[in-house]
Amino acid sequence: MSQDAKNTEEKKPKAVALLSGGLDSNLAVRMMKEQGVEVEAVAIKTPFCDFDCGKGCGHRVKEVADELDVKLKTVYFGEDYLRMLKNPKHGYGSGMNPCIDCREMMYGAAKEHMEKIGADFIITGEVLFQRPMSQNNKALHIIENETGLEGKVLRPLSAKHLPPTDAEKDGLIKRENMGDIKGRSRKGQLALAKHFGVHEPPNAAGGCLLTDPAFSKRVEDVMEHAADIPSINDIELLKVGRHFRLNPAVKLVVGRNKDENEIMKALVEDGDVVFEAVDHVGPTCILRGKNDDDAIARAAGITLRYSDAPKDARSKVRVTVAGKEQIIEASPAGIAETDALRL
């Protein structure tokens, strides 16, 4: 055998995994490594799906990469993600979740890394029919076609239900060792977890805030009223407090507890107006947008509504703009008014 042939024979296939930190992508990597595939991972972070969001989306990705002994590259989608979210080509799911367009961005990042390191294919933890919008045959085909990855994406957990990929056709992996899982049941994944000795397997990743109905309403509102796209700061502010749309040009965010008050103080931007009750325990509130006297009066009333101030008397409110404070008096807003304005 020639040396070149020997080197070719000994070369291990290489794959790039989209790693979320949930069980499915964890198992997909383990299945590949069991077949002798060298794996590197790409983890995607967005303004709505963070590693530390507490919702299960990539919640252990760094630790999982270490457990799997794979190199990890983190890719952050910021303003480019928000621009896509403003008008996703393939529309939204049940909330403001642009699942197909989102997956295309993720595939694009994996493809870029695949080409950079000379990998042979991409692997994901996707399970056929687990998610209605992005994990069906039609959607998977669209995503591969529009990212130029036809035949290059292997989904080990559901491979036997999907057309053979180039990696299977070329003998880089054995199709008979691939999975036949589909649907929303977790039985197949739990059996694999037991096979690989994964103790206390995590829940499936999928805590994207855009699928939450209440949060989606806030996102829809900020998208509708932004001149172009909202800022990352705008998005971070959506994650805390009670939100009120006072008029098309201005909104008010009211902290719900001490921790949120502190977070909101860190998010104050130039031009924001900050409200706090002077003589009573209450929330930190941020008025953002083109405010006027009417908006300031309404915001002061709502601030008192959620404070310990008596509801049948006027109280003092501290109003801070660009570091300058003034004290005004207001009456607490009524329940009907706040309910009508609340997002």
N, C-alpha and C positions, 0 to 999 in steps of 0.2 A: 504494500500500500504506500502511495506517495505521501510525503510529509503534508502537502496541502490537503489531501483527502483526509488524512488523519486529524489535522487541525479542525477541518469542517465537521468531522464526525464527533469530535470531542466538544465542540462549541455548544454551550447550553443555550436553549432558547431564552429570550428575555421579554418580559412584559411590563407594562405600566398599569398599575391598579389605581382606580379612583377609590380612595379610601375615605369612608365617612366616620369610622369609629363605631358604627353599629355592628350587629352580628353578621349581617349578610355579606358585607364587603370583607370582613374579617375571615369568614369561611371561604370566600372566593380566593383570597390570597393563599390560605392554607391548602386548598385543593391544588393550586398551581405549584406551590413549593413541594407538595407531595409527589408531583410528577417531574420534579427536577428543573422547573422553570425558575430562572432568576427574576426577582420582582423588585421594582422600585415603585413608590407610591406618590400620588399627587392628592393633596387634600384641598378642597375648595372652601373658601370663607367668603360670605356675602354679608351685606348689611342686615340681612334677615335670618341668617343661618350661621351662627357663630359656633366655634368649638366650645365656648363656655356659656352658651345661651341657656343651659339648664332645661332644654326641651328635648334632648335626645339626639339632636342633629350634630353629629361629629363630636359628641361630648367627651370622648376618650381618645381622640384620634392620635395624639402624640404618644400616649401610653400604649395604644394598640400597635402602632408602628414599631415601638421598641420591643413589645412582646413578640411581634412577628419577625423581628430582626430585618426590617426593610428600611432603606433610605426613604426619607420623606421630604417632599417639596410642598410648600404651602403657596397657594395662589389666591390672591385677594381680588375680588370683583367689586369695585366701588362705583364711581360715577358711570362707568360703562354699563354696569348692571342696572342702575336706575334709569338710564336712557332706554335700555331694552324694555324695562318694566313699564315705562310710559306708554309704549305702543308695541306689545309683543306680536310678532308675525303670526303666531299660532294661537293667540288669544289666551284667556285665563281659564283656570279650573273652577272649582266651587267657590273660591275666594278671589284673591288677587294673585294667585299663584300661576306664573307663566311656565308651567312645568317643561313643555317641549323646548321652548327657547332657552330656558335655564340649563337643561341637559345639553343642548347644543354648545353653550358656552363652556360647560364642563368638559365635554368631549374635545372641544378645541384646545383647551389647556393640556389635556392628556396627550392629544396628538402632537402638540408642540414639543412636549417632553419626550415622547416616544421617538420623534425624529432626532432630537438632540442627542439622546443616549444610544441611538441605534437599536431600539427595541423592535421586536417583531410584531407585537399586537398589544391591544388594550384589554384589560379585564375590569368588570364591574360586578357589584353584588346585586344587580337588578334581578328581580324575579317576575316572570311573565304573569300578568294580570294581578300583581300585588297592588298596583296603584292604577286607577282607572284612566288617567289622562296620558301618562308618559310611559307606562309599561304594558302596552299592548302591541301586537304585531305591526300594526300600521304606524304607530308613533315611533317604534324602534327603527323601522325602515326609514322613515322621514329623517330622523336624527342622523343616522349613518349616512344617508344619501347627501344631506345638505352640509355635512362636515367632511365629506370625501373619505369616509372610513368604512365603506362597504367591505364586508368580509374581515375587517380588522378588529372588531369588538367581540370578545368572547364573554359570555355570561355563564360562568360555570354552573351555577345553581339550577339554571333552566335550560342548559344547552341542548338536551335531548328533545326539547319541544321546539327548537329553533333551527333554521337552516345551518348546515355545517359552515364554519368559518374557515378562513385561509389557514389558520394554525392547525385546524383539524385535518383539512385536506392535505396539507404539507407534512403531516405526521409529527408536528412539533408537540402535540399533546394527543392523548388517546380519548376519542369520543366516548368509548364505552365506560370510561371512568368519570364522565361528567354527570351532573345531576339532572333529575327530571321533576324538579319542584315547580309548582305553579299555584297561583291563587294566594289568598290572604292567610291561610293556615300556617302556623309556625312549626308544625310537627316535623317536617322534613329538616328544617334548620336545626331544631333541637336535637334530632338524631345525629346530624353531622357534628354538632357541637360536642356531643358525647363521644363520638368517634375520635375527634381531635383533642379531647381532654380539656375543652374549654369549660372551666368551672364558673358558675354564676354568670351565664351568658347574658350580655346586655340586651335590652329591647332593640327593636329595629330603629335605625336612625330615621328621621323624618319629622323633626320638630320645626320645620320651616314656619316661621311666624305668618307667612302669607296665606297659609291654609286656615288660619284662625279667623272665624267670622267677624268678631269684634275688632280685631287688629286690622283686618282687610278693609273694614269701613273707614278706619283712620287713614290708611294708605290711599284709598280711593279719594278721600277728601283732600289730602295734601297734594296728590297728583293733579286733581282738578283745579286747584287754586294756585299752583305754582306757575310762575311765568314761563319757565323752561322745565327744569327738573328740580326736585327738592335737593337740598344739601344733605350730606351725611349727618350733620348735626340735626337737621329736621327729622331724619329717620330715627336717630337715637332718642329724640324727644318723644316720638310716637310710642316708645316702649314703656314710658312711665306716666303716671298721673291719670286724671280725668280730663277729657278733651271737650272743648266747647267751641263751636263755630259762631262767633258773634255777628259777623257779616262777611261778605265774600272776600274782604281784604284783610281780616284779622281773626286770630283764634286765641283762645286762652287755655293754658294747661295748668291744672291744679294738683299739687302733690297730695298723695294719699297717706303718707306716713313720714316719719323722720328720715328714713333711708332715702326715700324718693325725693324729699326736699333737698337733701345733700346732692343727689345726682343732678337735680334740676339746676341747682346753683352753679354746678360745673359746666352746664350746657348753655348758660346765658351768653348771648351774643350782643354785639353792638346794635343798638336800636331796639332791643327787647326792653319791656317795662316789667319790673318785678314788684309784686304786691305781697304784703304780709300784714296780718292784724297786729296792732301795736300793743294792746293791753290783754290779749287773750291768746291761748295756744291755738295754732292753726296752721294751714298749709303755706308753703311757698308757691306762688303762682307766677307764670310767665305769660305775658301778653305779647304775641309776635305778629308783625304785619304793620300795615298803615293805620296806626291807631288815631283816634280822635277823642274829643271830650266824652262823647256818648259811650264809646268802647271802654274808656278808662272808668267811667261811672259804673258801667255794668260789671266790669272785672272786679272792682272794689266790692260791689254787692255780693258777687259770687264767692270772693275770698272770705267774706264774713259768714256767708251761708255755711261754709265747710269748716268754720272755726268754732271755738267755744263761746263766741260772743252771743249775748242775748238776742233772740230773734225778733224782739218787739221794740228794739231801741237802736239808735244810731251809734256807731262806734268808729274809732279811728283806724285808718289803714295807712301803712307806710308804702309810698310809691317811689321806686328807685329807677332812675334812667341814667345810664352812663356814669354811675357812681354818685349822682346827685339825688338827695332824698327830699321828699316833701310829705307832709301829713295831710290827709284829707279825711272827711267824715262821710259815712255812707250807711245805708240801711241794708241789712242782709237781704239777698235775693230770695224770692219765694220758690217753693218746690216746682210749681208749674213753669216758671221762667227757666230754671236750670234744666228741667227735663226737656223743654222745647229746644234748647240750644245744644244739648249734649250729643256728642257723636257716639 
